[in-house]
Amino acid sequence: MDEAGTSGSGGGFRPGVDSLDEPPNSRLFLVISKYTPESVLRERFSPFGEIQDIWVVRDKHTKEAKGIAFVKFARSSQACRAMEEMHGQCLSPNDTKPIKVYIAQSRSSGSHRDVEDEELTRIFVTIPKSYTEEDLREKFKVYGDIEYCSIIKNKVTGESKGLGYVRYLKPSQAAQAIENCDRSFRAILAEPKNKASESSEQDCYSNMRQEALGHEPRINMFPFEQHSEFSSFDKNDNRGQEAISKRLSVVSRVPFTDEQLFSIFDIIPGLEYCEVQRDPYSNYGHGVVQYFNVASAIYAKYKFHGFQYPPGNRIRVSFIDDGSNVTDLLRKMATQMVAAQLASMVWNNPSQQQFMQFGGSSGSQLPQIQTDVVLPSCKKKAPPETPMKERLFIVFNPHPLPLDVLEDIFCRFGNLIEVYLVSGKNVGYAKYADRISANDAIATLHGKILNGVRLKVMLADSPREESNKRQRTY
């Protein structure tokens, strides 16, 4: 696939052309027959919008087509609609094999990216603080069918922060919203949390992402001892007197966009929001980044301060003093880091879950839950012998939550019989004795972030249906 970026037909796509992926997601990657001519591609894809170029990839030596092509549209919505309509279609009556259509990876890479649906359907917007979710839905429903809207709120006061998300059912609808909504909304695509690095500029710190996501082979119970940036926080260090908060200021000699800022700082789990601030009196890039917890903010500050983005340009990252008590913040940070390490240890060794639930003096304490979701008060579980009316399937990203936290969350909707994890996988199930309670759990928790973990909550297939499913062979 590497050769895809180095050979093409006629005035096709050329590596290094600035407008290659402008606007973003406007270029399609096609898997087609080796015998499909460019004229057929132009004929079948031109109804979806203005085609700027078509590139049929050929072997550098034999000049034979490889069965791969790119189609560049003038607008993202045109490319997305073409992908939705043409994926799985046959280009001509003589073709027996349907084509595959994807959004091509940016930065002039020759390979396609297997993006999640959420990456192309969820947009991030700036809104008036007086907006409700219903106001947000009313403004953006004209562009397509909306799956959900959410507004980022202050966890303490419950007030809106003037930021929100809109999730559409189709990528083309999200692209239409970004292209046509009022510029004051500053709409951009919202990338999924903990999204793996994709571009060549992010390859240089992909190892850091693995470390941040807890994929290291050995569990370190005391992370501050082996990380110089944390071990330097002692009472005699002048840097320990620096104001610490969950908010970071980012300054760069080269201007950057909201999407670029998000793609960098979202590597550290727990990103709440980010915003680029325009300075009319300079060409510098200025941004504000906020995390859900202090630990993530400190980790991001000392990982990204001095980081080169783009190569040759070092960005400066500093804390924004919000008046918080430094001692309390450091204590909370240490507690959160140790709790995260313990949760990772238990997940990697399920036999130790009993220790987490019943061991030590904390066994009687309720688990702490950090989220912007308004959760109901705790309710009693249903007796274990109660007949099950509905079962929910739960997907965790990047890792499962501890069982005591899951039970505390899902029992709040009433009639919970049992919640359990599937060993070795980032999934679990919740059994309810009442369908209304199960539906309330889906409506409240699906797509939300709790303790830095994104949940997908949906109705589970019946055991009979699951057993009849064909096993994947790839």
PyMOL commands that set and color helices and strands:
alter all, ss='L'
color gray80, all
select helices_A, chain A and resi 2-5+38-48+76-86+117-121+133-143+171-180+183-185+200-212+223-225+228-231+238-241+258-265+294-304+326-348+350-358+361-364+403-413+435-445+463-468
alter helices_A, ss='H'
color red, helices_A
select strands_A, chain A and resi 27-31+51-58+65-73+100-103+122-126+146-153+160-168+188-189+247-252+271-277+285-291+316-319+390-397+416-421+427-432+449-450+453-459
alter strands_A, ss='S'
color yellow, strands_A
deselect
rebuild
show_as cartoon
